[in-house]
Amino acid sequence: MLTLYSTRSSGNAYKVRLLLAKLRLPFRLVEVDIFAGENRTPEFLQLNPEGRVPLLELEDGHILAESNAILFYLAEGTPFLPADPVARADTLRWMFFEQNNHEPGIAQARFWLRQVRGGRDLRAHDIDRWMEEGYGALRVMERHLVARSFFVGESLTIADIALYAHTHVAHEGDFDLAGFPNVRGWIDRMEAAPCHVDMDWSPEIPARLFTGDECGELSLA
């Protein structure tokens, strides 16, 4: 069985939980409290020397790090990763955009302004840069979604999952989405899609097994 090392409030970890829910894949969820330093223990650093979540441990013991790499692995052979070479490359394009242009502003602002005590004062010199980069990324997304339902083709892919994870909580980093109607409509479509789970979808007791029953009419069969 797959084992996911995850932090509930992490957008990058949420990406993986969301895709696992949509794929109805059974997995063991291990909560890692990064604010208590659980990601810096010798045991965790053996799994990932960078001390970051998410981590996915495969059935054979192989460890995968980096959220978008994990999405790519899990989505192989599913509708969430197109088989067409051009659409596949376009999916990767938006995932690279998410990590290079979107996450550095939007996710960093959310982390320091909402999640870290005193973070606003500690990183006051970075706020203007986060706002500039984050709003720049949102403008790119808004233009792309003018005549599109999703980022690649007309169906939800891992490109959408990668971008949605941080965008839907952008307000927690002081970003105002009022001026981005196409982005807000896309968020609504993401949340209306089958097997959607929110960021709080996480067990109170680590290592609870999820089998996809939360998807209602959809089953593992």
N, C-alpha and C positions, 0 to 999 in steps of 0.2 A: 504493500500500500504506500502511496505517496505520503510524505510528511512535509508540511509547510510550516516554516518558522516565520512568524508574522507579528506585526505590531498593529493593534486595532486602529489607531489613529493615523497610520502611515498610508498616504495615497498610493505609494508604490506597492505596498503589501496588499492593499485593497484591490488593485488591478488583478492580482493573481486569484484572490478569493472570488472575485466576481466572475472571472472566466471559469474557474473550477465549478462554480454553481451553475453556470450556463451549460457546461459540458456534462453536468451530473456525474462528475468523477468522485468516487470515494477518496477521502484523504484524512490524515490525522493533522490536527491543527495545534501547534505549540505557540503559545503567546510569549513574546519576548518583550520585556519592559525595558525599553532603551533609556528611559528617564531614571531607572534604578540601576543602570549599568549592566544589565543582564547580557547585553551584546558585547561587553568587554571582558567577560570571564574567559579564563583559559580554555574552557570547554567549547564556548561558542567561537572563539577565535581559531580554534582548530578546524571548525567547519568553514568559516570565512574570515581570513586574516584581516579583511577590511572592517569587520565588525558591523556589517550592515544587514538589514532585512529588506526584502524577503529572501529566503533561501528555500529551495525546493530539493528535498532528498528523494531520489528515485528509488524504486523497489530494489535495485541492485546496489544501493548505497552511494551512487554518484550524486554529487552536490552541484546544483545549478544556482548561480547567483545572477543578479541584475534582473529587474522586473520585466523588462521588455524581451530579454533573452528567454525568460521562463514562459512568457506569453507565446513567443514564437514556437517553442518546443511543444507546449500543450496544444496549440492550435493546428499543428501539422496534421493534414488529412481531414480537417473539419471545415465547415463553411466559414469559420472565422478567419481563415487564412486562404485567400484565393489561390487556385491552381494556375490560373493564367499568369505567365511571366511578367507582363506589364502591370497587371493589377497587384501582383505579389510585390513587385518593386515599389509600386506606389504606396502600398501598405507600410513597407519599411521606411519609405520617405517620411511619412507622417509620424512614425514612431521615432525616427531620428530627430525630427522637428520637435517632438514632445520633450525629448531629453536635452536638446541643445538650445532651444529657443523658448520653450514654454515652461518647463519645470524650474529652470534657474530663477525665474522671476516669481511665478505664481506659487509654487510649492515652498520656496524659501521664505517668501513673505508670510505665508500661513504658518510655517513652522516657528519662526522667530516672533511674530506678532501675536499669535494665538496660543501656541503650545509651550513656549519657553518662558518661565517666570522672569520678568524683567528684560525680556528679549528686545522689546521696543527701544529701551534705553541702550542696551548693549550694542545693538546694530543700527542705531539711528542714522549712521552715515551711509547705510546701504539701502534705505527705504526708497529714495528717489530712483535709484537704479532698478530696484525690483519693480517699481511702478512702471517705469519706462519700458522695461523688457516684457513685463506681463501684459500690459495693454497693447504693446506691439504684436505679441503673439495672438491675442484675442482679435485684433483687427484682421490678421491673416486668416484666422479661422472664420470670422464673420463673412469675409469676401468669398471664401471657398464654399461656404454653405448657402450662398444666395439661391442657387437652383439645385441643391442637392439635399437628400435626406440624411446621408452619412458621408464619411470622408472618402471612401473608395467604393465606387459602384453605387448600388442602391440597397445594399444590405449591410448590416452591422459586422464589422471586422475588429481584429485586435487593435487596429489603428484607433478606432473609436474608443475602445476600452482604455487604451493608454492615455488618450487625451481627456476622457471623461473623468477619470479618477481625481485629478486635481482641479479641473475646471468647475465641477459641480459644487465644490467647497471654496471657490475663489474668493467669495465674500468674507471668509474667515481670514484672508490676507489683505483685507481692505479694498478689494477690487469690486467695482460696481458693474454688474452686467446689464443694467437697465438700457444702455445704449447698444446692446448686442442682441437684437431680436432673433437673428438666425441661430446664434449660439444657444439662446434660451430654448428655442424650438427644438433644436437637436438634443439638448439635455432632456426635454420632455419625452422625446422619442426613445432615448436610451432607457429612461426609467419606466416606460410602458412596454419595453421589449420582454419577451418570455424569460423567466428565471432570473429576473433582476433581484439583486440583494443590495441593501444599503451598507454603508461603511461600518455600521455597528453589528453587522452579521459576524459574530464571533462568540465562541463559547465562554461561559464564566469559569469553567474548569478546563485547563489545558488538556489536550490530547483527546477531547471528545471526537467521535467519529461522525463525519457527515456523509450521507449516502445520496443526497440529492432529493430527498423526500420533500424538502422545502419548495420544490418546483411545482407542486400540485399535480396538474394533469400530465406532466412530463415524468417519465420514469427512466431508469437506467437501461431498460431493455432495448 
